[in-house]
Amino acid sequence: RVKMPAPGMAALDLERAIGFNGGADSPLHALGDGGTGYAHASGACVVLSDLADPSRQHFLRGHSEDVSCLAVSSSGRYAASGQNGGEPDVLVWDLSTQTLVYRLQEHDHGVQLVRFSDDERFLLTVGVKKDGKMVVWDLVSGCIVASALAGKNNAAATCACWGGRKKDVKRRDTMQLQLATGGEGFLKYWTLDPAGGSLSSEEATTAVSRHVTALAFSHEREYLYAGSSSGDFVTILVRSLLMHSVTAAASNSVSALAPLPPVPRSLSVLGGDDTLERLLVAGGDGSCTVWQGDGRAYRRTESLEPKLPGAISALSLRVRHPAAGSTLRLLLGTRRGTIHEASLAPGASDAGESGARLLQESHCSAVRGVAYAPHSSTAFVSASDDGSVRLWDVASLSVVAKGECQTALALVPACVAFTGEAIFTGWADGKLRAHDAEDGALLWTLDGVHQSGVTTMAISHNAKFIVTGGESGEVRVWEIRTRHMLRHFKEHKTAITSLAVGSSDDHVFSSSRDRSILCWDLVQGARTTALVQRIGGINGIALHPDGTRLISVGQEKSVAVWDVRQPEPLQRIPLDAEQLTVALSADGSLFATGGADHKLRLWDMATAALLAECVGHSAAVRSIAWAPDGKQLVSCGDDGNILVWNVFYDMPPPPKPLALEAQDAGAQ
């Protein structure tokens, strides 16, 4: 937590992050053995959370782009995260102190995956296809132990795993380590000699060409399991690298594997005297199942019912070595942005103990807009390219109501507004939709609001009408009760980017990429004011409660302060990046801007001084909303994340009257 700022200063503190990089490699991990902590990738952050207290979050921030992969060591002491893009570094974190241990810089273009060895001594990093390298790092020194090309021909390695110490012909452990990599049409078994700094590989036989999507060595390291995009897993005998069996496990691809301790046949549904290997399998169809077998044949013994709504992309055991016959406790993450706590009970008689509990949900695509109701700071709404509109409770950050539209038909939402009773969204298909704030149900759809698509909207202060802007430059006013058009204005030459309704609801300001800000008299139905920027289109505007001052941001990479009665801005503050959105606090004392540089900035309205600058998003910031009480603001962006910020601001002391100033001067 931040300290309270000095008088006249402000601070932004990232309170909560709503987001989950479900498309990353292994983006969710339980921490420790049987504990309640867990780590997940969210935008450019690694977020540390607690099952016992979901409101507690800590952030590991060091990446400039989305976290592309995540790993946690077996004891839960270390975490490693990678990213793609121009700075494809691997960051190694000490979770006990939440500090950065190493920044490893060896890959180009991006990092596909990271894996810790079982003893936490080594870290394997694998680059994306353009990079092609796999590197083993010594975590004691931070130096490279060995490196090699991870893939085969033009195919990249998309999955990998460690297998502990390699065994000799007498099945005794050696000083060498074994690992495996797989991808499109290949499966490689590797031997690492740490002392000699060498990596050597052999091809494993899978009978037919398979796209390997997940890998795991069996608990006793006798077998190597390889899941495929066709929904099956093959069993490879390690000592011969020959395939022993193929088992169909999912109706979609196998996305994650986790070995379990073997179980005596006497405790198994299969019966017998020796032991059986066990394997936990997660699928792209949302399934999670346990399989038992002897390497030659496998049978499903437990299954999560019902399946999760979305492809599972992460699987993590909360207890690393669960006892035979015990209920499995695990965490599951999906590509749809959800995180679940799940239980798998052995045997059909205990099926009631099996199931999944939703821990967190988030958007799984860019979030276009966020908004509060005018007089309540307890909830806000969001709209995303994933086609969903959600109402969030601020205290728990859980979804209170959710509405969805098929993006194949409605395209994507461009804007959102909230009255407290209904959620309004404008869409690229030119329609305006209203959802019930109680349950998210679609109340009505208004067709033909703007032929080329709705780009922005604003609701009047009396909540009786909506002003919409369109792709072709039109501004239209709609009565909410009858859904009839009251006014139509057309003077802008390009898309409307922002709207601001005056406090008396008798006029509205509109901005456009045509570099102009126009004021429309809603009573007379005429344009009254025109402000024109010399260079660059305008992306957003915010109107001060006094009705005379206005803030604009745009393509010219600056913040402009206007007196709407004057043709030129009062002040222009240059910045290094294009700003995309601006929002004023309810009392007009502060405003915030968000830009293409991923940054959120806080400004003093009276002096236009920059008070705070924060990086939380890993992509452009698209929308900002202030809580009506001014204590928090919410931002969203192209990274699919929603960030909740606490605002700390200590107003400067008012100037002394002239008489008191004279007394002070005389005393000196």
N, C-alpha and C positions, 0 to 999 in steps of 0.2 A: 504494500500500500504506500501511496505517496504521502509526503508530509504536506500540511496545509501551506499554501503559497503565501508569500509576503504580500502586504497591502498593495493592491494594484496589479498583482500577478495572478496567473491561473495555471491550473494543471489538469490534464486528462489522464484518468486511470482506467485501463482496460479491465472491466469488471467481469464480463462473460463473453465467450465466443460461441456462437451457434453455427456449427459447420462441421462437416466430416468429409475428408477426402476419400470417399468410398472407392474411387477408381485407382487409388495409389496401390503400391505393392505392400501388403501386410500392414495396413494403416491403424491397427488396433491391437493393444497388448495389455494383458493383466500384469500388475506389478507385484513382485515377490511371490511367495508360495502360500496361497490361501488368504492373502490380504484383500483389502477392499479397494485399493488404488488401481487405476488403469491409465494408460497413455493412448492418445490418438492424434492423428494428423488432422489439422484444421487450417486450410489455407497455407500460409507460410510459417505457421506455428506448430509446435508440439505442445499439446494441452494435457496437463496432468489433472485428473479428476478423482473423485472418491465416491464409491457406491453408497457409502453411509451418509454422505452429505453432498448431493449433486450441485449445491450452490458454490462449493469450494472448487476453484480452478486456479492453476498456476500455469504460466506460459513460458515456454522456452523459445526465444525469438532470436534468429540469426540468419535465416534464409531470406532471399530477395524474391523468390518465386515459390509456387506451391510446393509443399513437401511431396516428393514423388515416391518415397519409400521410407519405411520405419522398422527398426528392430530394437528389442530390449534383451539384455543379457539374462542368463538363466536365474541369477540371484536377484535381478531387478535393480542392480546398482547402476548400470550404464544403459544409455539409449544411443542409437545412431540414426541419423536422418540424412536423406539426400534430396537433391532437387535437379530439375532440368533447366535448360536455358543457358545464358551467357556465363553464369557463375555456378557450374555444377559441382559444388563442394559437398563433402560428407562431413557432418558435424557430429562429434562424439560428446555426449553429455554425461556428467556425473549427477545422477538423480537425487542422491542424498543431499547435495548442496545446491542443486539446480544451476550448475555452472558449466561452461564450455571447457572441455578438456583438450580436444584437438579439432582443428579445421584441416581436413585432408583434401589436398588439391592434386589430383592425378588424372581424373577423367575429363573428357571433352564432350560437349553437347548435352550430357545428362547422365543421371545415375538411375539404373533400372531397379537395383535391389541391394540391400545390405543384410548381412547375417553374422551374428556372433558365434564363435566356437563354444562348445559346451562348457569348457573351463574358463571362458571369458578372456583368454590370453590373446586370441586372434580375432580379426574382423575381416570378413570377405565383402568386397564391394564389386559390383558388376555394372558396367556402363551400358547405355542404350545402344541400339544397332549401329549408329554412326561412330560410336566410340569403340565398341567391341571388346574392350579389355576387362579382365577380371584381375583384381589385386588383393593380395592377402597382406594385412597390416599387423604389426606387433603393437599391442595396446600398452605395453610397458614403455616402449621408446617412441611410439608414433611413427616408426619407419616401415618401409616396405620390406616384406619378407620374400615375396615372390609375385610374379605376374605372368599372365598368359592370355591368349585369345580365347574368350569364353564360348563363342558360338562355333558354327560349322558352315563353311562356305559363306553364303550371304545371310544365313539365318542367325538371329541374335538369341542369346540366352535370356529367357524370361522367367526362369525359376531356378532355385539352387537350395542346397541344404548341406549342413555338416553331418558327419557320421561318427564322430569320436575317433578313437585310435584304431588304426588299421590292424587287423589280426594276421598272424603268420599262418603257415600251413598247419600248425598244431593248435590253431585257434587261440593263440596267446597274443596279448596286446604288444604292439611295437611302439617305437618312438615316432612313427609316421602317423599322419592324420588323413582321414578320408573325407571326401565331399563329392557332390554331384551337381551337374548343371544340365538343364534341358531347355528345349525350345521347339521351333517348327522343324519336325523331321529328324531330331537327334536327341540322344541321351548319353552324356559323358560321365564316366567315373574317374575321379581325380585322386592322386596321391600327393600329399604335401610333405616334403622333407624340410622341417623348419631349420635344422642345423645347416643343411646344404643350400637352403634358399631356392629349392626347385619345385616345380609343379609338373607332373606327368599325367597324361590322360589315356583312357581306353574307352572304346565304344561298347555300350551295352546293347544286347540284342532284344528288340521288341517285336520281332516277327514282321509286322507291317509298319509302314511309316506313320508315326503319330506326332501330333502337336502336343508336346508335354507342357502341362500347365501348372503342376504342383509336384513337389518331391518331398520324401521323408524316408529316413532309415528306420527300420523296426527298432523296438526298444532294446533288443539284444544285439542289434547291428548285423544280423544274419541276412536280412533282406533289405532291398531298396524298393520302395513303392513310388510309382510314377503315375499321377493322374493325367488324364488327357482331355482334349476339347470335345471328344465324342462321349464323355460322361462315364468312362470306365477307368479303372486303375489296374496297372500291370504289376506283378510281383517278380522282382529280379533277385536271383540268388547271388549274393555279393561275391563269393569265392570263385564263381565261374562266369558271372555277368550274363547268365542265360535266363531267359524268361521262363517262369514256372507256371504262371496263371494269368488270366484276364478276367476281371469281375466288373460287370455293369453296375454302377452305383448311383447314377443320377441321369435325369432326362436331358440335362444340359451339361456343360463342361464341369469337370472337377476343379474347384477353385482353391481348395486348401486341404491339407492332410496333417494329422497329428497322431504320432504313435502313442499307444497306451501300454502299460505293463502287461505282460502275458498273464493269462488266467489258466489255472488247472482245468483240465477237461472235466474233472468231477464237479466243478462249479459252473461249467458251461452247458448251454443247451445242447451241445453236440455230444457230451459225455466222453469217457475214456480215461486213460491213466496219465498221459503226458500233458504238456502245456500247449496253449494256443496263442498265437499272436493276435493282437487287437489293434484296430486302426479306426480313427475318427475321420470321417470324410464329409466335407462341405461342398455343396454343388451350386452351380449357376442357376438352378431351378429353385433355390431357397431351401433345399433339403440339408439336413444334418443327421448322419447315421453312424452307428458303430458296427464294425465288421469283425468277425472272429474267423480264424482259419489257420491252417498248417503250412501255408505257402503254396499248396497245390489247389486248394479250394477254400472259399470264404462264404460265410453266411451272415446276413444282417441280423443283429440281435436287439438293437435299440434304434429308435427313430424319433426325431423331434416332430411333434404334431401340434398344431398345423405347421406347415412349412412357412418360412418367413416370406413376406411380400417383397421379393427382390433377390437378385443374385447375391450370394454371400461372397464377400471379398476378403474377410478377415476372420480367423478362428484362433482363439487363445484360451488355454486351460487355466482356470484360476488356481487349481492344485496341480502341480506339474506331474506328480506320480500318484495318481489316485489308486487306492487299494481295490483289488478285485471285488466285485459285487457292490461297490459304493456308487452313489449317485454322482454323475459327472457334473461339475459346475464350470461353466464356460462363458466367454463373451463372444458375441458374433456381430460383425459389421456388414452392411450391405452396400451395394452400388447406388442404392436409392437414398443414401445419406442417413440411415438409421443405425443405432447401436442397441443391442439387446443383451440382457442377462438371461442365460438359458440353463436348463437342467435336463439331464437325460438319466432316467432311473432304469436300472437293470430289470428285465423281465416285464411281461405284460401286466402282472398283478400290481405293480407299482406305477403304472402308467400315469396315475393321477399326479405323481410328483414331477412328471415331465412337462415341459412347456417353456415359453419364453416371455420375458417382461421387457417392454420397451423402456430403455433408459434415456434415449435422446433421439430426436428426429431433426432433420434439417433439409434445406433445399439441396438438390443435387445438380443444379445448374446456376447460371448467373442470376443474381437477385436484382431486379430492375428498380424496385421502389419500396420504401418503408414509410409509415405514417402513424401518428397518434390521433385519437379523437381530441376535439378542441379542449375539453375540460377534464380529462382523466389521464393520469400518468400510470395507470395500473395495467394497461395493455396497449399493444401496437400491432399493426398488420404489415404483411410483406407480400410481394408478388414476384414470381420467378419465371425464368424461361422454361422450367420443368413443367409449366402449366398449372401450378398450384398457387392458391391464395390462402394465407394462414394468419390466424389471430393468435398472438403469443401473450401469455400471462407474464408480466414483468418479474414477479416474485420468484416463480419456479422456472421460467423460460420454457414452459411446456406449451404445446399447441392446444388451445381451447376450442378452436373451430377451424375447419379446413374445407376449401372448395377446390375443385379441379375441373379443367377443361382440356380436351384433346388438342394438343398443339398442332397436330396434322390438319385440323380444321380451323381452329381459332388462331393459329400461329402463336405469337408470344405476347404477354402483357407488356405494355410500355410504361404504365403508371398506375398508382393506387391511391385511394383516399378513404377516410374512415370517419363516420359520424358518431360512432358508439353503438348504433343499432344496426347499421348496414355497412358493408364493405363494397366500394365501387372500384372497378378496374376498367381501363381503356386498353384495347387490344389492337394488334397489327392488322386484324381482319376488318377494322373499321367499326367494331361494335363496342358498346358500353354494357358491362354486366354488373349486376348487383347480387351480392351474397348475404345471407342472413348471418349476423354476428353470433347468434346462439349456436348454430350447428354447421354453418358453412354452406347450407343448401342454396342453390341458385334461385333467386327470387324472380328475376326477369332479365331479359336480354333486349337491348335496343339496337336494332339494325340501322346501318347506313348513317351512323353518327358522323363519320368522315370516310369518304370513299376510299382514300388511299391509306387509311390507318390513323388511329388515335395516337397522338404522341405525348400529350400531357393533359392534366385536369386540375381543377381547384373547386372546392365546395364553398358556398357562401357561408358567412358567419351565422346566419339564421337557419342554415341547413335546408333551405327551400329550393335552391337551384344549384346546378353544376355548370361550370364553364369548362369547355373542352377545346383543345387545340389539335389541328390535323397536320398530316404530312404535306398537304398542298398549301398550307398557309392560312387556313380558315380558323376563325374563332367563333364558337357557337355557345349559346346559353340555353340550358334545358331545365324545365321545371321537373323536380323529382317526383311529385305526386302524380302528375298526368303524363309525364315523359314527353311533353310537347316542346318543340323548339320555340324559344322566346325571342332570341336575337341571333343574327348572322352577320359577321364582319369579315371582310376580305380585303386586306391591303398588303399584308406580308407576302413576299414573293417566294419564300421557301418555308420549310417545316417550322411549326411553332415548337419552341423548346421549353418554355416555362410560362406559368400564369400566376398572378398574385391579385387577390380580390381585396379591395379597400375595406377598412373597418366598418364603414357605413353600408356596405354592399351595393353602392350605387355606381361604382366604377371598377374596372379591372385593367391590370397591366399585362401585356403579352410581349414575349421576346422571341427572336427568331434568328436563324442562321444568316438572314439577310442583313445583319448588323444593326437592326433597329429594335427599339423598345417603344411600344405604342400604348397609350392610355385610352380606354373606351368608356364613354358615358353610357351606362346601361339603361338609364331612364330615357335619354334623348335618342339613343341608338346611333351615336356618332363618335368619331375619333376626336379627342380633345388635345392630346399631346403626342409629340414624336421626338424621341431621343435617338440619335444616330451615332454609332461608334465608327471611328474612321477605319479601323483595320480589324478583321476577324469577326466571325459570327459569334452570337451570344448563346451560351449554353444554359444559363440559369439566372434567375433574379429572385430577390427577397425584398419585400416592402416593409419598412419600419412601421410600427403602430401609429406614429404621428402622421402618416400618410404623405410626408414630404420627402423623406429620404429613402433611397433605394440602393441596394447592392447588386452588382452584376458581375458575372464571371464568364469567360469565353475563350475562344481560340487564340486570342492575342496574348495569352499567358500572363494575365494580370487580374487583380481585383479592383473594381471601379466603384467609387462612392458617388452617388448622384443626388442633387437636389432636383426633384422632378419639375421644378419651375424654371430651371436653367438648362440651356442646350448642351453645355459641356459638363463633364464630371468634375466634382469638387476635388477629387483625389484619385490617383491611379497608382496601385502598388504592384510593381513588376515581380513575377515569380519565374521559376525555372521550367515550369510545366503547365500545360493546359489544365484549367480547372473545369470540372464537369457539373458541379452542383454547389448550391449555397443555401443555407437555412439560418433564420434569425430565431433567437430565444423569444419566448412569449412576452417578456418585459422589454425587449429591444435593446438590452445592454450588451449582448454578445451575439456574434454570428460565427458560423463554422462553414468551411469550404472543403470539398473533396476533389482530388484531381487524378489525372492519368498517371501521376507518379506514385500512386498507391497511398498518398499521405492524407491525413486529416489535420486540418489547421483550425485553431481557435483564435478569434480576433475580438478586440474591444471595439464596440460600435462607436463610442464617442471620439476615440482618437485614431481608429483604424490601425492600432498597433497589434502586431502578432504576439499572442500570449503563449501559445503552445503549438507544437508540431509533433505528430505521432505517426508511426508506421505500424499498422496492424494488418492491413489487407495485403494480399499478394498480387492484386490486379487493380484495375481502375476502380475508384470509388464512384458509384452511380447515384446514390441518394443518401440524404441525411435527414433525420427527424429529431426535433427537440421534444423532450417530455414537457408538458405544460407547466410543471413546477420548476423547470430549469435545472434540475439536479442531475439529469442524465440526458445523453443523446445517443441515438442509434444510427449506425452507418451500414451500408451494404454495397456490394460490388460484383464485378465480373468473376471473382473467385468463388462465388456461391456462399460466401460467409455473411453473417449478420453479427456485428460487434456492438456490445453495449458498453458505453463509457460513462464513468462517473465524472462529473464536472465540479472542480473545486475552484472557487473564485472569491477572492477577498477584495471587495470594492475599495478603491483608494479613498482616503479621508477627504471630505469636502473642503474646498478652499476656505481659508479663514476670512471673516469680514475685514475690510480695510482698517477699521479702528483697532482691531486686535493685532493686526500685522504691525501697525504703527507702535502699539504698546510694546510688542516683542522687540522691535528695532530699538526703541528707547532704552529698554532694559539692558540691551547688549552694549 
